[in-house]
Amino acid sequence: MDAHTVLHLLHLLVLGPLLIGVGLRMPISPTALIVLGVGIALYHAWKLLAKPTRWINWLHIAAVAPALIVAGALPDARWPRELLMMLGIAAVGYHGYYLVVS
C-alpha cells in the first residue's frame, strides 16, 4: 500500500467522519479542537516550506485549522460546526473518489 492510499483511507475512514461528528455535536473537548486546529496549521505550514504552491496545504491552513480553532473557542456557535461538517463531507467525497480512481 503506497502513501497516497494510506492518506486517502485515513481521511475517508477517520478524519472526514471526525469532522462530520464534530458538526453533529459529537462530544469532543473544546481544548482538543483547538489543539488539533493548531497542530494542523503548523503541520501544513511546515509542508509549505517544501512546496509553497500546494493548494491542499493552503486549504488546511485557511479553512480547516481556523474552523477547528473557532469551534473550540466558541463551543456554542453553530456556524463553525456546520463548516466542519461540510469540510468533513467534502473530505469523504474527495478521498473516496481518488481511492476508487487509483
N, CA, C and O of each residue as an XYZ file, in Angstrom:
408
protein
N       0.851     -1.172      0.000
C       0.000      0.000      0.000
C       0.897      1.236      0.000
O       1.772      1.385      0.854
N       0.669      2.105     -0.958
C       1.506      3.311     -1.040
C       0.982      4.410     -0.108
O      -0.097      4.303      0.473
N       1.776      5.452      0.008
C       1.466      6.532      0.962
C       0.165      7.253      0.608
O      -0.578      7.655      1.503
N      -0.120      7.420     -0.683
C      -1.355      8.114     -1.069
C      -2.589      7.298     -0.693
O      -3.600      7.862     -0.273
N      -2.517      5.988     -0.839
C      -3.646      5.136     -0.456
C      -3.894      5.228      1.047
O      -5.041      5.316      1.486
N      -2.825      5.208      1.830
C      -2.966      5.338      3.283
C      -3.582      6.690      3.637
O      -4.458      6.771      4.497
N      -3.120      7.751      2.970
C      -3.658      9.096      3.215
C      -5.147      9.158      2.873
O      -5.938      9.722      3.628
N      -5.527      8.573      1.727
C      -6.946      8.563      1.343
C      -7.780      7.776      2.357
O      -8.854      8.226      2.756
N      -7.295      6.610      2.773
C      -8.039      5.805      3.742
C      -8.168      6.520      5.088
O      -9.227      6.484      5.715
N      -7.098      7.164      5.524
C      -7.126      7.897      6.797
C      -8.177      9.009      6.762
O      -8.944      9.175      7.711
N      -8.206      9.765      5.670
C      -9.193     10.849      5.558
C     -10.606     10.301      5.374
O     -11.566     10.874      5.890
N     -10.738      9.200      4.644
C     -12.046      8.629      4.362
C     -12.666      7.961      5.593
O     -13.866      8.093      5.832
N     -11.859      7.253      6.362
C     -12.386      6.454      7.461
C     -12.274      7.108      8.840
O     -13.023      6.752      9.749
N     -11.349      8.061      9.008
C     -11.134      8.640     10.341
C     -11.384     10.146     10.358
O     -12.264     10.627     11.072
N     -10.608     10.884      9.570
C     -10.631     12.349      9.689
C     -11.919     12.976      9.158
O     -12.481     13.861      9.803
N     -12.393     12.533      7.997
C     -13.663     13.055      7.473
C     -14.822     12.788      8.419
O     -15.564     13.711      8.756
N     -14.998     11.517      8.862
C     -16.066     11.250      9.839
C     -15.901     12.009     11.153
O     -16.893     12.368     11.788
N     -14.653     12.256     11.566
C     -14.437     13.046     12.788
C     -14.979     14.464     12.605
O     -15.647     14.990     13.495
N     -14.697     15.083     11.459
C     -15.215     16.434     11.212
C     -16.741     16.434     11.121
O     -17.396     17.355     11.606
N     -17.295     15.408     10.504
C     -18.756     15.297     10.438
C     -19.324     15.147     11.853
O     -20.333     15.763     12.195
N     -18.667     14.327     12.661
C     -19.115     14.136     14.047
C     -19.060     15.414     14.855
O     -19.962     15.688     15.647
N     -18.003     16.207     14.665
C     -17.917     17.498     15.363
C     -19.080     18.380     14.917
O     -19.689     19.074     15.732
N     -19.383     18.348     13.633
C     -20.505     19.133     13.129
C     -21.832     18.697     13.710
O     -22.739     19.511     13.884
N     -21.947     17.413     14.012
C     -23.182     16.874     14.589
C     -23.171     16.886     16.117
O     -23.993     16.235     16.762
N     -22.231     17.631     16.679
C     -22.131     17.826     18.123
C     -21.609     16.604     18.875
O     -22.007     16.365     20.015
N     -20.723     15.830     18.250
C     -20.070     14.743     18.965
C     -19.324     15.361     20.144
O     -18.677     16.396     19.980
N     -19.398     14.754     21.326
C     -18.768     15.386     22.492
C     -17.238     15.295     22.453
O     -16.648     14.293     22.857
N     -16.627     16.346     21.966
C     -15.168     16.460     21.947
C     -14.832     17.726     22.718
O     -15.501     18.749     22.569
N     -13.816     17.656     23.527
C     -13.463     18.804     24.359
C     -13.040     19.992     23.495
O     -12.339     19.814     22.499
N     -13.458     21.196     23.868
C     -13.050     22.391     23.126
C     -11.529     22.542     23.058
O     -10.991     22.998     22.050
N     -10.850     22.162     24.121
C      -9.387     22.249     24.116
C      -8.795     21.317     23.062
O      -7.833     21.681     22.384
N      -9.361     20.123     22.920
C      -8.873     19.171     21.909
C      -9.057     19.735     20.508
O      -8.192     19.548     19.652
N     -10.172     20.422     20.258
C     -10.400     21.022     18.943
C      -9.370     22.115     18.658
O      -8.848     22.208     17.548
N      -9.084     22.928     19.653
C      -8.099     23.998     19.470
C      -6.715     23.408     19.215
O      -6.006     23.854     18.313
N      -6.331     22.418     19.998
C      -5.016     21.782     19.824
C      -4.923     21.122     18.453
O      -3.894     21.226     17.784
N      -5.981     20.450     18.032
C      -5.996     19.820     16.705
C      -5.871     20.865     15.605
O      -5.131     20.666     14.642
N      -6.586     21.974     15.740
C      -6.512     23.050     14.747
C      -5.130     23.657     14.657
O      -4.627     23.885     13.557
N      -4.511     23.920     15.787
C      -3.151     24.483     15.795
C      -2.176     23.476     15.202
O      -1.299     23.852     14.425
N      -2.318     22.203     15.558
C      -1.444     21.166     15.017
C      -1.553     21.052     13.503
O      -0.541     20.925     12.814
N      -2.774     21.097     12.985
C      -2.981     21.029     11.537
C      -2.365     22.243     10.853
O      -1.717     22.110      9.815
N      -2.562     23.419     11.426
C      -1.985     24.637     10.836
C      -0.460     24.557     10.806
O       0.154     24.879      9.789
N       0.149     24.137     11.897
C       1.610     24.051     11.949
C       2.144     22.995     10.990
O       3.142     23.225     10.308
N       1.490     21.847     10.934
C       1.945     20.776     10.039
C       1.896     21.228      8.581
O       2.853     21.027      7.834
N       0.784     21.836      8.179
C       0.647     22.243      6.776
C       1.512     23.463      6.449
O       1.929     23.629      5.302
N       1.780     24.303      7.418
C       2.732     25.399      7.198
C       4.133     24.828      6.972
O       4.873     25.306      6.112
N       4.489     23.813      7.740
C       5.786     23.147      7.564
C       5.876     22.500      6.187
O       6.919     22.566      5.536
N       4.773     21.866      5.735
C       4.753     21.242      4.408
C       4.903     22.285      3.293
O       5.459     21.994      2.234
N       4.405     23.495      3.540
C       4.512     24.554      2.529
C       5.948     25.016      2.320
O       6.267     25.580      1.273
N       6.809     24.789      3.287
C       8.205     25.181      3.112
C       8.839     24.433      1.942
O       9.688     24.979      1.238
N       8.429     23.191      1.739
C       8.975     22.392      0.638
C       8.317     22.740     -0.696
O       9.000     22.859     -1.713
N       6.992     22.902     -0.692
C       6.249     23.184     -1.932
C       5.222     24.274     -1.654
O       4.086     23.968     -1.291
N       5.598     25.535     -1.817
C       4.696     26.631     -1.444
C       3.456     26.787     -2.332
O       2.570     27.578     -2.009
N       3.379     26.055     -3.429
C       2.224     26.227     -4.323
C       1.178     25.127     -4.147
O       0.214     25.083     -4.911
N       1.335     24.250     -3.177
C       0.363     23.160     -2.988
C      -0.927     23.705     -2.393
O      -0.949     24.160     -1.250
N      -1.991     23.658     -3.167
C      -3.265     24.239     -2.768
C      -3.860     23.526     -1.563
O      -4.538     24.163     -0.756
N      -3.630     22.232     -1.416
C      -4.257     21.499     -0.319
C      -3.726     21.959      1.035
O      -4.466     21.981      2.018
N      -2.442     22.326      1.088
C      -1.897     22.851      2.343
C      -2.515     24.202      2.674
O      -2.833     24.482      3.829
N      -2.681     25.027      1.664
C      -3.323     26.331      1.885
C      -4.765     26.148      2.357
O      -5.231     26.900      3.213
N      -5.478     25.156      1.812
C      -6.856     24.894      2.234
C      -6.909     24.512      3.715
O      -7.774     24.986      4.451
N      -5.990     23.663      4.143
C      -5.973     23.267      5.549
C      -5.648     24.454      6.461
O      -6.212     24.579      7.548
N      -4.739     25.318      6.016
C      -4.359     26.480      6.832
C      -5.461     27.529      6.847
O      -5.709     28.153      7.878
N      -6.124     27.727      5.711
C      -7.109     28.805      5.596
C      -8.510     28.406      6.050
O      -9.288     29.271      6.452
N      -8.852     27.114      5.996
C     -10.226     26.722      6.309
C     -10.332     25.711      7.444
O     -11.051     25.945      8.415
N      -9.632     24.604      7.332
C      -9.810     23.517      8.307
C      -9.316     23.928      9.692
O     -10.059     23.840     10.670
N      -8.066     24.375      9.776
C      -7.492     24.738     11.077
C      -8.273     25.870     11.762
O      -8.608     25.740     12.939
N      -8.573     26.969     11.066
C      -9.341     28.031     11.745
C     -10.731     27.574     12.198
O     -11.196     27.975     13.265
N     -11.393     26.740     11.395
C     -12.721     26.263     11.794
C     -12.640     25.412     13.057
O     -13.507     25.510     13.926
N     -11.607     24.578     13.166
C     -11.430     23.782     14.380
C     -11.140     24.670     15.591
O     -11.682     24.453     16.675
N     -10.291     25.658     15.396
C      -9.938     26.561     16.493
C     -11.161     27.353     16.958
O     -11.393     27.488     18.159
N     -11.935     27.871     16.018
C     -13.130     28.647     16.378
C     -14.181     27.750     17.032
O     -14.851     28.165     17.978
N     -14.329     26.498     16.519
C     -15.295     25.579     17.121
C     -14.909     25.269     18.570
O     -15.778     25.070     19.419
N     -13.611     25.231     18.844
C     -13.169     25.017     20.219
C     -13.312     26.254     21.077
O     -13.669     26.167     22.252
N     -13.030     27.418     20.485
C     -13.089     28.670     21.247
C     -14.526     29.125     21.492
O     -14.817     29.749     22.513
N     -15.416     28.814     20.561
C     -16.827     29.197     20.688
C     -17.700     27.940     20.618
O     -18.363     27.714     19.605
N     -17.714     27.132     21.656
C     -18.402     25.835     21.577
C     -19.910     25.924     21.349
O     -20.521     24.948     20.915
N     -20.512     27.062     21.629
C     -21.954     27.191     21.419
C     -22.308     27.780     20.057
O     -23.483     27.838     19.696
N     -21.309     28.215     19.302
C     -21.574     28.793     17.980
C     -21.916     27.686     16.987
O     -21.291     26.625     16.992
N     -22.893     27.932     16.152
C     -23.365     26.928     15.205
C     -22.538     26.887     13.922
O     -22.257     25.803     13.409
N     -22.141     28.053     13.391
C     -21.527     28.096     12.062
C     -20.190     27.377     11.960
O     -19.939     26.767     10.920
N     -19.294     27.402     12.980
C     -18.041     26.662     12.785
C     -18.267     25.158     12.718
O     -17.568     24.456     11.986
N     -19.233     24.663     13.472
C     -19.530     23.226     13.424
C     -20.153     22.850     12.087
O     -19.861     21.781     11.552
N     -21.004     23.709     11.541
C     -21.576     23.428     10.229
C     -20.491     23.456      9.152
O     -20.498     22.633      8.236
N     -19.567     24.396      9.264
C     -18.453     24.452      8.318
C     -17.600     23.184      8.419
O     -17.186     22.634      7.398
N     -17.339     22.723      9.634
C     -16.561     21.493      9.807
C     -17.303     20.293      9.234
O     -16.680     19.400      8.660
N     -18.618     20.261      9.381
C     -19.387     19.166      8.807
C     -19.297     19.192      7.278
O     -19.145     18.146      6.648
N     -19.389     20.375      6.688
C     -19.250     20.489      5.233
C     -17.866     20.051      4.781
O     -17.736     19.349      3.779
N     -16.833     20.456      5.506
C     -15.470     20.053      5.156
C     -15.290     18.546      5.312
O     -14.588     17.923      4.516
N     -15.912     17.959      6.323
C     -15.834     16.513      6.507
C     -16.508     15.757      5.380
O     -15.975     14.761      4.891
N     -17.669     16.220      4.965
C     -18.368     15.593      3.843
C     -17.540     15.731      2.568
O     -17.444     14.790      1.780
N     -16.943     16.903      2.367
C     -16.085     17.106      1.200
C     -14.862     16.197      1.248
O     -14.454     15.656      0.220
N     -14.274     16.023      2.428
C     -13.098     15.154      2.564
C     -13.451     13.707      2.245
O     -12.695     13.024      1.555
N     -14.586     13.236      2.738
C     -15.005     11.865      2.463
C     -15.246     11.680      0.960
O     -14.818     10.681      0.381
N     -15.918     12.626      0.342
C     -16.161     12.535     -1.095
C     -14.893     12.611     -1.917
O     -14.693     11.805     -2.826
N     -14.038     13.564     -1.614
C     -12.785     13.767     -2.360
C     -11.876     12.550     -2.245
O     -11.403     12.025     -3.253
N     -11.632     12.107     -1.020
C     -10.707     10.989     -0.819
C     -11.335      9.663     -1.240
O     -10.622      8.765     -1.690
N     -12.642      9.522     -1.104
C     -13.310      8.318     -1.613
C     -13.188      8.227     -3.121
O     -12.924      7.153     -3.662
N     -13.378      9.339     -3.800
C     -13.256      9.364     -5.262
C     -11.842      8.976     -5.693
O     -11.669      8.116     -6.556
N     -10.839      9.605     -5.096
C      -9.465      9.318     -5.512
C      -8.998      7.942     -5.076
O      -8.082      7.393     -5.688
N      -9.589      7.371     -4.051
C      -9.273      5.998     -3.667
C      -9.811      5.035     -4.717
O      -9.136      4.073     -5.085
N     -11.022      5.290     -5.199
C     -11.620      4.434     -6.227
C     -10.889      4.576     -7.556
O     -10.620      3.581     -8.229
N     -10.564      5.819     -7.937
C      -9.909      6.076     -9.216
C      -8.508      5.455     -9.268
O      -8.089      4.947    -10.308
N      -7.790      5.501     -8.143
C      -6.431      4.959     -8.148
C      -6.497      3.453     -8.019
O      -5.461      2.789     -8.001
